[in-house]
Amino acid sequence: MKRRDFVMAGAALGLTASVYAKPTPTAIEVWKSPECGCCKGWIAHLEKNGFVAIVHNEGNTDARKALGLPLQFGSCHTAKVGGYAIEGHVPAREIRRLLQERPKAVGLAVPAMPLGSPGMDGPDFDHQTQPYDVLLVLQDGSTRVYQSYFR
């Protein structure tokens, strides 16, 4: 089917051109150390998935604290998007889901640096994977599993 035919079929169904448009990029602010390679890999993953990263190469300890993330969920980078904190190698898919669902929470965390998570994947890590959970960090500091990977 040619693009014109596709658009005409969509118009017949009452769909507008905005349905076919790319989504507007979402800004995400990231704090990391300047030399961290896996942080750069995570940012590249985000940018491939429609985010625009505003990067601060000054470490993430102060940002984590300011955003209210408990230290035990710490990783090598911290981000802020849509009023939520993102800690560690959280997949873009789960960040999009968080922004759509808008739960009452501090944000999402992938503690430590699990192999196979975005930025900790690919040939630099011999394509190894290990199971990990994306945690929803609630306002009282407790968590629940938001999404599991490789289980």
Residue pairs with C-beta under 8 A, 6 or more apart in sequence:
1 9
7 17
7 20
10 19
10 20
22 50
23 50
25 50
25 51
25 52
26 50
26 51
26 52
26 81
26 82
26 99
27 51
27 52
27 54
27 81
28 46
28 51
28 52
28 53
28 54
28 79
28 80
28 81
28 86
28 95
29 53
29 54
29 56
29 79
29 80
29 81
30 39
30 43
30 53
30 54
30 55
30 56
30 77
30 78
30 79
31 56
31 58
31 59
31 60
31 62
31 63
31 64
31 77
31 78
31 79
32 39
32 55
32 56
32 57
32 59
32 60
32 76
32 77
32 78
33 39
33 57
33 59
33 60
33 76
34 57
36 76
36 77
37 124
38 76
38 89
38 113
38 119
38 120
39 76
39 77
39 119
40 119
41 118
41 119
41 120
41 121
41 122
41 124
42 77
42 89
42 118
42 119
43 53
43 55
43 119
44 119
45 91
45 92
45 118
45 119
46 53
46 92
46 95
46 118
47 53
48 92
49 92
49 93
49 96
50 92
50 96
51 81
51 92
51 95
56 63
60 76
60 77
60 78
63 78
63 80
64 71
64 74
64 78
64 85
64 87
67 78
67 80
67 85
67 106
67 107
68 85
68 106
69 78
69 85
69 87
69 106
69 107
69 109
69 137
70 137
70 141
72 111
73 87
73 88
73 109
73 111
73 135
73 137
73 143
74 87
74 88
74 111
75 87
75 88
75 89
75 109
75 110
75 111
75 112
75 113
76 88
76 113
77 87
77 88
78 85
78 86
78 87
79 85
79 86
79 87
80 86
81 95
81 99
82 98
82 99
82 102
84 98
84 99
84 105
84 106
84 107
84 108
85 106
85 107
85 108
85 109
85 137
86 95
86 107
86 108
86 109
87 107
87 108
87 109
87 110
87 111
87 137
88 109
88 110
88 111
88 112
88 113
88 117
89 110
89 113
89 114
89 117
89 118
89 119
89 120
90 108
90 109
90 110
90 117
90 118
90 134
91 117
91 118
91 134
91 147
91 149
92 118
94 108
94 134
94 146
94 147
95 108
97 146
97 147
98 105
98 107
98 108
98 136
98 146
103 136
104 138
104 139
105 136
105 137
105 138
105 139
106 137
106 138
106 139
106 141
107 136
107 137
108 134
108 135
108 136
108 137
108 146
109 134
109 135
109 137
109 143
110 117
110 132
110 133
110 134
110 135
111 135
112 132
113 120
114 120
114 130
114 131
114 132
115 121
115 125
115 128
115 129
115 130
116 125
116 128
116 129
116 130
116 132
116 149
116 150
117 132
117 149
121 127
121 129
129 150
130 150
131 148
131 149
131 150
131 151
132 148
132 149
132 150
133 145
133 146
133 147
133 148
133 149
134 145
134 146
134 147
134 148
134 149
135 143
135 144
135 145
135 146
136 143
136 144
136 145
136 146
137 143
138 144
